[in-house]
């Protein structure tokens, strides 16, 4: 990081590191005193004139060794190849900036979201059932193929499956940490973290050396929802962090989607409660996309057109594509509806599959690639 860039960021980074100064108070201090630099140059009296700033917090700010702490922080970030963004930077995500208490500082490694990204949060229980794992994989695979960037928290269970579904396609995904990027949590997820860093990004609002702490995760959850156009909950118990994320999404004015499950399973109680409260019942990727804004849907269409603009279809291929849908159908049905010979249909389906516009599953079942729908 060059010196000028560091100078413009350091007061934000320092204020974000001061013990006792949370996100809301950080913004209140900057608003009252004009800039984070002014906060560090303020007197005790000036600091205590700011709402919710008492003697203890004023003393923490006054006693904070800015240069020493920033030197350590910069060394840690440099060692881990972590970049730092502040809310004053033009590349700061617009969706996140619009929430009530956006992180003043974001640490990230990898390729972060840009203005062409369509982020969607996918969260759920750490104790996923076989149904939940299957639903997460199928939905996230289809959504990722459509051009949606999966955002989650890299927790065990649903979060991990959501990330992995995007990674398996070679697509980006974003993991939001509840600790500093000096740590990996859960600790067994080192390999997953490295994959995410290569194809997407890991991010945190916490200073580099912040250890994983249960009190950090609700704050992490608001960032997951705040980064995203909506939040999809796959499985969640009655008292689940995923429900906290959904609640943040509602407060932030974002869409909430919930996958229905077994009415007798405890892991479905949270999602069913969300549906009763008005969350969109989600049984397909289309159920998510159709509730996103027109501008987002248009962006997905543009992305899809760029991907497939080089795919040329002959008349026979176009004819079979007109018969395909996102619902699986057996080859015999395709033959029946096409009025072509079995050999012609079989050969044409092979070429369409090679071109990436249809997919085949077990039992000679074919369906349109979801990314070809929008």
N, C-alpha and C positions, 0 to 999 in steps of 0.2 A: 504494500500500500504506500503510495507516494506521500510525501510530507504534507502537502496542501490538503490532500484528501483526508489524511489522518486528523489534521487540525480542525477540519470542518465537522468531524464526527466525534471527536474525543469527549466533548462535554456531554453529549447525549449518552455515550457509552459509560462515562463516569457516573452520571446521575442514575443510570439504570443499575449501577453496581452498589449504590449506597444502601446499606442495611436499613430497612424500615420504610424506604421510599418505594411504594408499590406503583403500579402503572397509573392508577387514577390520580394519586398524589403527584406523580411525576408531571403529568399533563397540567395539573392545577398549578404547580410551581412555575412551570414554563409560561403558562398563560398570564399568571399574576406578575411575573418579573421580566417577561419579554423574551427570554432565551435561556437555554440551559447554561450558557456561559455566565449570564447574569446571576443565576442561582448560586453558582460557586463563588461569585464575587459579592454576594449580598451579606449584609450584617445580620447578626443574630436577631435584632429587632425586626428587620425587613422580612426575614424568614418566618418569624412567628406571627406576622401580620397575615400570613396566608392561612386560609381555612384548613383546619385539621393538622397544622404544624405546631407541635408543642416543643418544649425545651429539649426533650430527648432527641427528636428527629432533627431539630435545628443543630444540635451538637454533633450528630452523626455527619451532617453535611459539612459543617465547619471543620471537623477533625479529619475529614476524608483526605488522604494523601493522593491527590489526583494523578500526579506524574508517576509515582511509584506503582500505584495500582494499574494504571493504563499500560505501563511498560510490561508488567507481568501478563496482563491480558493480551496484549499484542503478541508477545512471545508465544503464548499458548495457542493463539489463533494461527499464527504463522507456522508453528510446528505441525499443526493438524491440517494445514492448507484450508483453513476456514476463512470465509469472507464475512464482512460485517456491513449491514445496511441500517440506516436510521430512517425514521419517519420523514425526515427532511429530504431524503434522496428521491429523485424523480422516478426511479425504478421500483419504489416501494409499492406493493400490490394494492390496487385501487379498492378491491373488495374488503381487504383487511383494514385499510385506512378508514373506511366508512363506519366501522363499528364504534360502540360507545367508548371503549378503552383499548385502542390499538396498541400493540407493543411499541415502545419508543425505539427499540433496537431489535434487529433480527440477525442472528448468526446463521450462516448456511454453508453447506458444502455440496457441490454439484451444480447442476443447471436448474436454477429456480424458475418459477412461473414468469411468463411474459404476457403481453397484451393479447396474444393469440391463444393462450391456454384457456381451457374450459374445466376448471377444477370442481370436483364433487367429493364431499366427505363420505366415507363409508366406514361405519363403526359397528361394534357389537360386543358380545360377551367374550371373555377369555376362555370360557368353557363351552366351546361351540359343539353342537351335536353334528352328526353326520349330515343331517338335513341342512343345517346352517352352513356347514362347509361347502356342500354342493351348491346351495343357492348363492353364496358369496362368490364362488368361483365362476359360475355361469353368468351371473349378472355383471360382475366386474370385468370378465373377459369381453363380454359383448359391449359394455360401456366404453372400455378402453379402446376397442376396435373402432368405435364410433368417433374417437378423437377426444374423449373425456379423460382428464388427468385425475387419477384416484388419489385422494388425500386421506391419510389416516394417522394413527398414533404409534404404529409398530409394536403394539402390545401383542401378547399371545392371543391365539384364537382368531376371531374374525378379522382383526386388523392385519395380521400377518398374511392371511389368505388373500385379502384384498390387494395388498402390495404385490404379493407373489403372482397374482393373476395378471397384473399389468406387466410385470417383469418378464413373465414367460412369453409374452408377445414382443418383447424388446421395446416396450413403450414406457414413457416416464411415469413416475409416481412420487409423491411427496410425503415424507414422514415427519411429523411434528413431535419433538421430544419434550418430556417433562423434566429435563435436567440439562446441564450444560453439555456441549458437544465434546467435551473432554471424556465423557462417559458414554457407554452404550447400555441401554436398558430396554428390555430385559437383557442380562449379560450374555445369554446364549445366542443373541441375534446379531453377532458380529458379521457373519457372512451375508445375512440379509441386508444389513446396513451398507456394506460395501457395494452390493448390487444396486441398491437404491441410489447411492452416491454416483455410481457410474452412469445410470440411466435417467435419474431424476435429481432429487435433492433431499437432504436431511436438514431440518431447521430447528431453531430454538430461540426463545426470547430471553433465556436465562444466561447469565455470564458463564464463561467457559468452565469454570471449576465448580459450578453448582451441582451438588450431588442429587441423585434421585430421591425425592421426598413425596410422600402421599399428598401433602398440601399443594404441591406444584401441579398436580394433574388436572384439577378443575380449571386452572388457568390455561393449561395446555389445550384443554378441550374447547375453550372459547376461540382459540386460534385456529383449530381444525375447522370449526364451523365458519369462522370469520373469513377464512381464505376461500371459501367455497360458495357456489351458487345455491347449493342445497345439501342436506345431510340425509343419507340413506342408512337406516338402522336395520340390520338383518336379524339378529337375535339379541335379546336383552332381558335380564331379570327385572324384578320390581324395583330393586335398588341397584342401578347399574350406571357406570360412568358414561355409557352410551346415551342414556337418557339425559344426563347432564349436558352432553353435547347437543342433543336434540333441543333441549330447553334453550340453550344459548342461541341456536339457529333461529328459533321462533322469536326470541328477543331481538335478534339482529335483522328480522324481517326476511329471512331466507326460507326456502321450501323445506319441508320435512317429509321424508318418504319412509315407509315401514313395510317390511316383508311379513306377511301373515305366516303363522306356524301352527304346530300341533296345539290344540286347545287344552290339552292335558299336560303340556310341558312347561316347566317353570321358566325356561329360557324364552318362551313366547309371551309371557305376561306383560313384559315391558312394551314390546312392539304392538300387542293388541290394545294396550292402554293408549298408545300414541294414535292408533287408528281411530279409536273411540273419540279421541280429542280432536280429530280432524286431519291427522297425517294422511298422506296419499297412500292407499293400499297399493303395494308394488309387487306385481307378479311377472314383470317383464322389463327389459331395458327401455322399451318404448313408453312405459308408464312413467318413467323418469323424464325422458327427453321431452315428451309432449307438455310437461308442466314447466319447462324452462322458458325463459323469455324468448321472444321472436329473434332478438339480436343474437342470442346464444345459439339458437337453432340454425340461424343463417350462417353463423361462424362455423358450426359443425358441417354444414353443407359445403361451404367453401373448402374446408379442410379435406373433406371426402372427395370433392371434385379434383383437387390437386393431386391426391393420391392415385385416383383412377383415370385421370385425363389421358394417360398414355395407353390405357387398355382399349384395344380395338376389338370389336365383336363382329363376326360375319353374320349374315341374315339368319342362319340356323341357330347360332348362339344367342342372338337377340330374341328369337322366337322362344327358346327354352327359358331364357331369363324372364320373359313375360309371364311364364307359368310358375316361377319360383316365388316363395315368400319366406319370412323368418320362421314359419312353422315347418317342422320336419315333414317330409312326405316321401313315401317309398318310390323307388325307381319305376315300379309297375304303374303307379298312378301318373307319373310324368309321361311314360310311354303312351298310356291311354289318352291323356289330354293333348298330347303333341301331334298325334296322327302321323308320327314318324316310326320307322322300324326300330326294334330294340337295339340293333347294332348301331344305328345312327345316334340314338339317344345316349347310349352308353359311351360312345366315343366323344360326343359333344360335351357330356357332363365331365369327362376327364379333362378336356381342354379348359372348360370353365373353372374347374377346381384348380388347375395349374395357374390360371390367370388370377386366382385369388378372389373371385367374385361369388363363389358358392363354397360350401363345405359339406363333407360327408361324415356321417357317424356310423356306428355299427348297424349291420342289417340293411345296407344299401339305402339308408335314409339320407336325403339331401335337403339343404336349406340355404337361403340367401345369406351371404356374409352380412352380419348386422351393420357393418360400416358402409354397406352399399345402400342402406335404407334412407339415411338422412344426408 
